[in-house]
Amino acid sequence: MNIYSADFPALTLKQRETLSMLAQGMSNSEIARIHFVTEKSVEQMVGRIARTLAITPDETSNMRVLLTLAFLTGLDEVSV
């Protein structure tokens, strides 16, 4: 399973790169520095990635954790 598989067809290249960096544990500020954007832009992109993948955490879940699980195991393994 990887982010270029059929599980992630709707993500742009930049979104895939961001998801990969997120799964590696990078902070928003680190991702922003690499993409030459603001931290707010990274927050917005993470939100768009989550919406694209239909990942909506409840109050006991963490968005970054759910996105990392999706990246590492595929969308079928993420319960939201």
Secondary structure as GFF3:
##gff-version 3
##sequence-region A 1 80
A	DSSP	alpha_helix	13	23	.	.	.	ID=ss1
A	DSSP	alpha_helix	28	35	.	.	.	ID=ss2
A	DSSP	alpha_helix	39	52	.	.	.	ID=ss3
A	DSSP	alpha_helix	63	73	.	.	.	ID=ss4
A	DSSP	three_ten_helix	75	77	.	.	.	ID=ss5
###
